[in-house]
Amino acid sequence: MRSLKVSRRRFMTAASAGSLAAAAKTARARPVVASAGRLAILGGEPVRKNKRWPDWPHVDEAMVAAVAKTARSGIWCRIQTTSGAVAAFEAKFAELLGAKFCVATGSGTQSLHTCVEAMGIGPGDEVITSPYTDPGTIASILAARALPVLADLDRESFQLDPADVEKKINGATKALMPVHMMGQPCDMQSMMSIAGRHGLRVIEDACQAHLAQHGGKRLGTIGDVGCFSFQSSKTLACGEGGAIVGNDEALMDACYTVHNHGTSRRGRTEVAGPKYRMNEFEAAILLAQMPGLMERFERRNRNAAHLTARLRDCPGIVPQKLYAGTESGSFYLYAMTYRKEHFEGASRGTFLKALAAEGVDLSPYIAQGLHREPWIDHIVNSKIYRKMYSPERLARYRDECACPRCDAVCQDLVMLWASGPLLGSTADMDDVADAILKVYEHRSELASI
């Protein structure tokens, strides 16, 4: 079978609260049978053998034809026309999410940085975000010479802990950048309440959360702006690419100006800005995926609910906690907490080896949080940041970067990359559950591996 080794930004998700939890409760739960046999790693027959997962990224003839049509047209850049593929995609994506406006960019990181700049956030300012995310999240803040302040996680949801977020707010804080990890909603009700109390802007990092819904709204439309990635592993992909959505016309117009090297729709170069425009080829590929997008989204949610139902009686594997109001997820990843105390103390690595022998490859996700990466020393010691921030603030910043619950998540999380695999059949989901439950039933044998 094809390996499920993944890049740092490939994610996984599961259902355990709200509407998805209800779906999981009604999904068919089939207990693993006692005759599952000896563990495959110890000589038994694997649960899943010689089977492939659905390929990802999605490719079909409509996409190939769209690229060929664009190539032949000679219209490859959005500024060559006002009615090309990029403009059409922006209109379609905004409509799909229920937003008024969309600006398409070259990546999710570019989208986030564009929003930071458009909000006037820069030297001396601070933005609170998650240590458990792709480096692009903090890169978008550093590129504006602002300070990314890292708050700790809720250990069960893998999302930002609102209480720790509020503790990190000070007079220099200008915005919150919550990250919807694994494509599932963070606690946006709390985030918006905190932002309202402190007069802060909210930039949603929804780079993994296409179409997910919370409280009747698509992710990316709850805060001031929402940012998406269309990198190859995402559930809507074009290789690279990104988008910003929002309802504030003035702010979205500012985003357009920033991303267009500071040149506004009026044709005047008005501010400093990078060139982050999406090209026509990327937009053509995205548009060609639209006809089947919702069906694939719904299938991932059904399969995730089924998998969660199958695992609910296994105390050693706990699917990602979802907050009340979560109605659907993107399921970029299907994430779980591995509790070794329920596997006779076997390490996560031993569990993953045993599971891989059964034909099901789960993986850790992020090896260590961003609070443990050397970029912190780099900025604290850099000439630029020493000019912009006081020695006291930089010293305190280093001390405040500890995120022990993020450390625990990095040690305990296991995930199934979901963009392709969750498009499989119910039988495929049963293979995953059966393999996990088989290893759990034979947990006393793990010590011999």
N, C-alpha and C positions, 0 to 999 in steps of 0.2 A: 504494500500500500504506500501511497505517497506520504512522505514525512510531513509533520505539521510544525517544523521548525519555523520560527517567526522573527520578524524584526522588532526593534524596541517599541514601535508604535502600533503593533498588532495587538488587538485587545479581545477580551472575552466577557460574556455577561450571563446573568441568570435571573430568575424571578423569585422574590420572596416577600413582597409587600404590594399593597394596592391592587390594581386591576390585573397585573401580571401574576400576582400571587393567587388571585381567584382563578385565573386560567390554569395555573399549575395544579390547583386542588382538584379541578375537574378533569384533568388529563388522565389518561389511562396509566395506572401504576401497576407494573408487573414485577413481582418479586423475583430475584434471582433464584434459580433452583439449586437444591443441595447437591445435585449431581454435576455441578460445574466442573468438578475434577481438579486435578493437581495444577498448581500455578505453572504457566507456560515457561517461566524463567527457570523452573526446577524440573522441566521435562514434560509438562502436560501440554494439552492442545490449547492453542490460543483461542480466545473468544472471537476475534476478528482476523480473518486470514485472506490475503490476496484480494482485498477490496480497496477501491479508490474513493477518495472524497471528491465532490464536485470541484472542478477547476476554478481557480480565481487568479486574476481578475476575469470578470465576465467578458466574453468576446462572442459576437455574432456577425452575420453578414451585413446587417444594417449598419453596424459600427464601421466595418471595413469600407462599405460603400460611402459612408459619410466622410471618411478621411479622404478617399479618392476624389469625391466631388469637391471637397475643399481644396485639395492640391490642384485640381484642374482649373478651379476658379481664379487662382492667382490672388485671391483675397485671403491673406494669411494673418493679418494683424487687425485688431479691432478698430484702429484709427483710419483704416482704409474705407470704412463704411459705417453708417449709423444703423444699419439693419442686417448685420451679419450674424454669425453663430453665437458670438459672445453676448450681444444684446438680446438675442432670442433666449439664450440660456438664462441670463439674469432675470428676464421677465418670468420665465417658466419656474425657476427655482424659488423666486419670491412668492409666486402664486401657490406653489406646492406647500410652502411653509406657513402661509398666511401672513406674510410680511408685505409691506408696501414697496420696499426698495431692496435692490441687491447690487453689489459691486463685485465682479469676478476678478480674482487675482491669480498669481502664479503658484501660490502654496498657502497652506493654513498659517504658517509662520508669518508670511507676508500680510495676510489678512489681519492677524493680531497686531502686528507692528503698525500697520496703517491706522487701526483704531486708536492705539495709544497716541500716535502723533496727531490724529485728527481731534482728539480731546485736549490737546495742548499739554499733555503730560511729558515732563522732561527732567533735566537736572535738578536735584533737590527734592523731587517727588518720589513717592513710594506707591507700589501696587502689590496687593496681597494675593498670593496664588498658592498652588499646591507643589509640594516637593515630589509628588508621585505623578509624573507626567513626562512627555517628550521634552527634550531640551529646547525645542522651538518655542515653548510657552514662555520660559524666562528670557530667551533670546529676543523676543519681541519687546520686552521691557528694557533689557540692556541696550538694545539698538537705539533707544530713545534717551539713553544715559540716565534713566530712572533706576530705582532700586527695587528688585524683586524681593518681597518679604514672604518667607515661607511659613505657612501655618500647618499644624499637624492634621492628621487624618482621623476620621471615624474608622476604627479598625474593621468593622463588619461590612461597611459599604464601600471602603477604599476611596471615599470622597472626602473633601475638606470638612473638618469639624467646625461648624459655625461658632461654637463657643471659643475655640482657639483663634479663629479669624478675628472675632471682636476684641480679644485681648491684644492683638497685634496692631490695632488701629492707633495712630497718633496724629499730631497736627500736620504731618507731611503726607499722610495717606490721601490719595486722590481717587483710587478705584479698587474694585475687587475684580479678580479674574478667576472665577470658579471654573473648574475643569470637569466635564462630564465623563468620568473615567469608565472605560469599557463600553462607552456608548449609552450609559444609563444616567438618568438625571441625578445630579447632586441635590442637596436640600435647598432648592431655589426659593422656597417660601421664606426660610430663615435668612438666606443671603439677601433677598430683596428687602426684608425688614431691617436688617443691619445697615444696608446701604441707605435706606430712607432715614434712619435715625441719625446717621453721621454725614449725610449729604454727599455720598460717594456715587461715582458712576459704576456701572456693571458691564464688563465685557465677558460674554460667555465664550469659553473655549469649548465649542461643540464639534471640534475637529473629528471626533470619533462617533458623533451622535446624530447622524443623518436620520431625520424623520421621527426620532423618538419624541414622545409626548408626555407632558406633565401638567396636571391641572387644566386640561383643555387647550394647552398651547404647545406647539412644536418647540423643542429646544432650539435656542438661538433667537427666539422672539420674546423671551421673558425679560431679559436685561435691556440695557440701552442699545446694544448691538450683539450679534452672534457671529462667530467665525467658524468656518468649515474647511476641511482638507479633502482633496480628491486624489491623494497619493494612492499608488497602485493597490495597496492592501485594504483600502477603505471600502465600505459597502456601496459607495458611488465613487468611481475611480476614473482617472484619465492619465495616470502616470505621476504627474504632479498637478498642481492647481488648487485653488481655494476660492472662498466666497465670503462676503460680509453681508448680513441681512439686518434690516432695521426699519423702524417706522418714523424716525425723526428725520424729516427731509433735509434740514440744514446740516445735521451731523453726517448723514449719508452723502450729501454733496461735498462736505469736507473730506470724507473718505475717498471719494472719487478724485478730488484734486490732489490729495497726498499720493495716491497710488499711481497717478499719471504724471510723475516727476514734478509735482507742484503746479501743473497746468490745469486750470478749471475747465468745465464744460463750455465756458464762455471764450476759451482760447487764450486766456491770459495766464502767464506764469506768476502765481500769487504767493506761494509758500515754498519752503524747502521740502523736497519729497523724493523718494526713490522711484524707479520705474518698475512697477509690480503688475503690469497688465497681463491678463490671461490672453493666450493667442487663440486664433480661430480653430486650429486643429483640436485643442483640448476641449473647447466648447462643443465642437461637432461630435466628438466621442461621447461627451456627457449627454447631449440631447438625444443621441441614438439609443441610449440606455433607458430613457424615460418610459417607454411603453411597458416594460416589465418590472420597473423599479418597485412599485407598491406590492406586487405579488411576491417578489423576493423578500421584501421587508416583512410582510405578513407571515411568510413561511418560516423565517428565522424566529419570529416571536412564537409561533405554534410549536416549533421544535424545541425552543428554549423552555417553554412551559412544560412540555412532555418530559424533558430531561430533568427539570427541577422536581417534578412529581415523582419520578423514578428514584431520585436520590434523597427524598425528604426523610426517610427512616434510617439513613446512614449517618451516624453521629460524627464520623471522622471527616466527612466532606460537607461543607456548609456553603451553599451558593450565595453569591453576592447579595447583601441586604439592599432592598429597594425602599425608597421613602414613600410614605403615604402620598397618594396623588399621582404616582407613576402609572401611566396607562399603556405605554409601550416603550420598547427599547430598540436601539439600533443593532445591538448584539454584534458589535465589532469583535468583541471577545466574550466568551462565557467564562466568568471567573468564579473561583471557589476558594475558601480557606481550608487548608489541610491541617487537621488537628492530630498531631502524631501521638498524643496520649491515648487516642482511640485506636491506634494501630500498633499497640504494644511498644510504643516509643520509637518505631522505625523512622528514620529520617525521611524528609521529603524526597531526597534524591533516590533512596531505596524504593520508595513507593512509585516514583516515576519510572524507574527501571523495570519494576515488576509490571506496571501497566503497559509500558511500551512492548514488552514481550507478549502481552495479550493482543497486540495489534492496535492499540490506542495510544497515541502520543499526546500527552499533556505537557505543558511547559511552565516554568516560572515566567514571570513577565519582566519587571524591572529589577535588576540585581541589587541596586541600592538607590535610595532616594537622591534627588539633586542636592539635598543639604549635605551630602557626603562627597560631592564631586569637587575637583580643584578649582572650578571657576570662582568660588567664593574667595579663595586666597588671591586669585588673579585680580579681582576688582578691588578688594580691600587694600591691596598693595599697589594698585595702578595710580599713576600720576593724575589721570583724569578724574577718577573718583575721589582722590584725596583733595582735589581742588573743589569738588562739588559738595562733599559731605564732610562734616567735622570729624576729627579723630575720635571723639567720644562716640559719635553715632556709628562709625565703622567698627569700633571695638565692641560696642553693644550688639551690633548686627551679627558679628561672628558668634557671640555668646547665645544669641536668641535663635540660632539656626537649628538647634537640636529638635528632632522630631521622632521621639521614641516609638510612637504608634506607627509611623511610616516604616520604621525599621522592622517592626513586627510583621507588617503586611508584606514587606519584601521577603521575609524569611518563610512565610506561611502560604503565600498565594500560589495556586496552580490554575492554569487556564487552557481552554480549548480555543484556538484561533477560529473565529466564527464566520467570517465573511463568506468563505466557501463551504466549510463543513456543515454549518447550520442550514444549508440549502439541501442537505441530504434527505433521505427518507426516514420515516419513523423507525424502520429497522436499523438504520445507521445510529440513531439516537439510542436505541436499545442496546446496540453493541457497546457504546460508550458507558452507559449505565451498568450493563452486565459486567464489563471488565472491571469497573471500579468496585462494584459489589462483590465480585469474585475475590479481588485482592483483599477486600475488607474481611470476608469470611475466612480467608486463609492468612490473616494477619499474623498469627502465631508463627508462621513459617518465614516471615520476612527477616528474622534475625539470622537465618542461614544464608542469606544472599550476600 
